[in-house]
Amino acid sequence: MNNKNNVSALYTQQNKEKVVEAALDAGDAIDSALRAITKGETVRYWQKIFGPTFNV
């Protein structure tokens, strides 16, 4: 580990919590995309992660 290059040390506790929440939301979207029945539903879940321009 390079302690001189610790970007996360610059984050506030609130920012760290936002990063964790975003990661959990992305994980939930991935799980849902894997269980989706239709292609459209799957794409909508992936768009939650990659943005509205994501398409297959």
N, CA, C and O of each residue as an XYZ file, in Angstrom:
224
protein
N       0.843     -1.175      0.000
C       0.000      0.000      0.000
C       0.890      1.241      0.000
O       1.917      1.289      0.678
N       0.476      2.236     -0.771
C       1.220      3.482     -0.847
C       0.486      4.539     -0.023
O      -0.479      5.135     -0.502
N       0.931      4.775      1.198
C       0.257      5.721      2.094
C       0.313      7.153      1.586
O      -0.505      7.981      1.988
N       1.257      7.458      0.716
C       1.352      8.813      0.170
C       0.333      9.043     -0.944
O       0.137     10.180     -1.373
N      -0.303      8.000     -1.407
C      -1.254      8.101     -2.501
C      -2.617      7.546     -2.064
O      -3.240      6.773     -2.792
N      -3.066      7.941     -0.890
C      -4.318      7.439     -0.330
C      -5.434      8.440     -0.613
O      -5.710      9.322      0.201
N      -6.067      8.296     -1.764
C      -7.117      9.216     -2.180
C      -8.305      9.172     -1.216
O      -8.923     10.205     -0.961
N      -8.624      8.023     -0.691
C      -9.780      7.920      0.192
C      -9.608      8.718      1.483
O     -10.595      9.022      2.152
N      -8.392      9.054      1.836
C      -8.166      9.865      3.035
C      -8.747     11.267      2.866
O      -8.994     11.958      3.854
N      -8.965     11.689      1.631
C      -9.522     13.006      1.353
C     -11.042     13.031      1.464
O     -11.635     14.109      1.505
N     -11.682     11.867      1.514
C     -13.140     11.785      1.560
C     -13.649     12.094      2.957
O     -13.034     11.716      3.954
N     -14.779     12.787      3.016
C     -15.445     12.980      4.297
C     -16.237     11.705      4.609
O     -16.441     10.858      3.739
N     -16.668     11.587      5.834
C     -17.469     10.415      6.213
C     -18.733     10.354      5.368
O     -19.156      9.272      4.962
N     -19.337     11.506      5.100
C     -20.557     11.557      4.288
C     -20.266     11.049      2.868
O     -21.069     10.304      2.305
N     -19.134     11.443      2.289
C     -18.777     10.975      0.948
C     -18.517      9.473      0.939
O     -18.900      8.783     -0.006
N     -17.876      8.968      1.971
C     -17.624      7.532      2.065
C     -18.939      6.764      2.115
O     -19.081      5.720      1.480
N     -19.897      7.287      2.872
C     -21.209      6.637      2.972
C     -21.928      6.648      1.628
O     -22.613      5.684      1.285
N     -21.778      7.730      0.863
C     -22.387      7.801     -0.464
C     -21.767      6.771     -1.408
O     -22.477      6.155     -2.203
N     -20.461      6.582     -1.327
C     -19.787      5.597     -2.168
C     -20.274      4.186     -1.830
O     -20.551      3.389     -2.726
N     -20.374      3.890     -0.557
C     -20.845      2.571     -0.121
C     -22.286      2.350     -0.587
O     -22.617      1.275     -1.087
N     -23.139      3.359     -0.426
C     -24.537      3.237     -0.845
C     -24.642      3.015     -2.354
O     -25.443      2.196     -2.805
N     -23.837      3.739     -3.135
C     -23.848      3.568     -4.590
C     -23.391      2.162     -4.977
O     -23.941      1.557     -5.897
N     -22.393      1.651     -4.276
C     -21.913      0.296     -4.561
C     -22.977     -0.744     -4.233
O     -23.158     -1.706     -4.980
N     -23.670     -0.560     -3.137
C     -24.745     -1.492     -2.765
C     -25.890     -1.425     -3.774
O     -26.445     -2.456     -4.155
N     -26.246     -0.210     -4.208
C     -27.298     -0.051     -5.217
C     -26.896     -0.725     -6.525
O     -27.720     -1.381     -7.162
N     -25.642     -0.568     -6.927
C     -25.168     -1.206     -8.155
C     -25.220     -2.723     -8.028
O     -25.608     -3.413     -8.971
N     -24.833     -3.241     -6.869
C     -24.900     -4.686     -6.646
C     -26.324     -5.199     -6.740
O     -26.570     -6.259     -7.315
N     -27.261     -4.452     -6.177
C     -28.674     -4.841     -6.270
C     -29.152     -4.823     -7.715
O     -29.884     -5.717     -8.139
N     -28.739     -3.806     -8.477
C     -29.141     -3.721     -9.886
C     -28.570     -4.888    -10.688
O     -29.250     -5.436    -11.556
N     -27.338     -5.268    -10.403
C     -26.721     -6.408    -11.094
C     -27.484     -7.686    -10.782
O     -27.789     -8.468    -11.682
N     -27.790     -7.896     -9.518
C     -28.561     -9.090     -9.136
C     -29.906     -9.118     -9.856
O     -30.331    -10.162    -10.352
N     -30.564     -7.977     -9.909
C     -31.862     -7.896    -10.573
C     -31.724     -8.131    -12.070
O     -32.562     -8.805    -12.668
N     -30.686     -7.590    -12.678
C     -30.466     -7.783    -14.117
C     -30.260     -9.256    -14.432
O     -30.734     -9.750    -15.455
N     -29.562     -9.949    -13.564
C     -29.313    -11.376    -13.789
C     -30.590    -12.207    -13.676
O     -30.698    -13.270    -14.289
N     -31.560    -11.723    -12.891
C     -32.821    -12.453    -12.712
C     -33.933    -11.970    -13.643
O     -35.006    -12.572    -13.695
N     -33.682    -10.896    -14.369
C     -34.726    -10.318    -15.223
C     -35.180    -11.315    -16.284
O     -34.399    -12.135    -16.766
N     -36.435    -11.225    -16.628
C     -37.020    -12.172    -17.571
C     -36.926    -11.671    -19.009
O     -36.712    -12.456    -19.932
N     -37.088    -10.358    -19.194
C     -37.061     -9.828    -20.558
C     -35.775     -9.035    -20.805
O     -35.118     -8.576    -19.870
N     -35.438     -8.890    -22.071
C     -34.258     -8.101    -22.441
C     -34.441     -6.643    -22.019
O     -33.504     -6.016    -21.524
N     -35.645     -6.106    -22.215
C     -35.899     -4.719    -21.839
C     -35.693     -4.470    -20.362
O     -35.116     -3.457    -19.966
N     -36.165     -5.392    -19.553
C     -35.991     -5.288    -18.108
C     -34.511     -5.361    -17.742
O     -34.030     -4.604    -16.899
N     -33.810     -6.266    -18.378
C     -32.375     -6.412    -18.129
C     -31.634     -5.123    -18.469
O     -30.803     -4.654    -17.691
N     -31.936     -4.558    -19.628
C     -31.274     -3.319    -20.053
C     -31.568     -2.195    -19.073
O     -30.667     -1.417    -18.759
N     -32.785     -2.081    -18.582
C     -33.119     -1.019    -17.620
C     -32.272     -1.135    -16.348
O     -31.835     -0.122    -15.802
N     -32.042     -2.345    -15.881
C     -31.196     -2.510    -14.691
C     -29.744     -2.122    -14.988
O     -29.096     -1.463    -14.175
N     -29.241     -2.530    -16.145
C     -27.865     -2.154    -16.493
C     -27.738     -0.650    -16.687
O     -26.679     -0.083    -16.418
N     -28.804      0.007    -17.153
C     -28.775      1.458    -17.307
C     -28.680      2.165    -15.960
O     -28.164      3.280    -15.882
N     -29.168      1.533    -14.907
C     -29.009      2.119    -13.575
C     -27.534      2.202    -13.192
O     -27.138      3.064    -12.408
N     -26.732      1.308    -13.746
C     -25.308      1.275    -13.427
C     -24.514      2.132    -14.418
O     -23.695      2.961    -14.020
N     -24.768      1.919    -15.716
C     -23.950      2.541    -16.759
C     -24.542      3.810    -17.351
O     -23.896      4.472    -18.164
N     -25.758      4.156    -16.957
C     -26.390      5.364    -17.462
C     -27.410      5.069    -18.548
O     -27.456      3.965    -19.089
N     -28.228      6.071    -18.861
C     -29.356      5.867    -19.776
C     -28.962      5.579    -21.216
O     -29.788      5.090    -21.988
N     -27.737      5.864    -21.595
C     -27.332      5.605    -22.984
C     -26.888      4.169    -23.197
O     -26.655      3.763    -24.336
N     -26.766      3.384    -22.122
C     -26.364      1.972    -22.271
C     -27.447      1.234    -23.041
O     -28.633      1.361    -22.738
N     -27.032      0.462    -24.040
C     -27.956     -0.308    -24.834
C     -27.251     -1.557    -25.332
O     -26.023     -1.605    -25.405
N     -28.028     -2.553    -25.670
C     -27.468     -3.807    -26.164
C     -27.884     -4.009    -27.610
O     -27.517     -5.011    -28.224
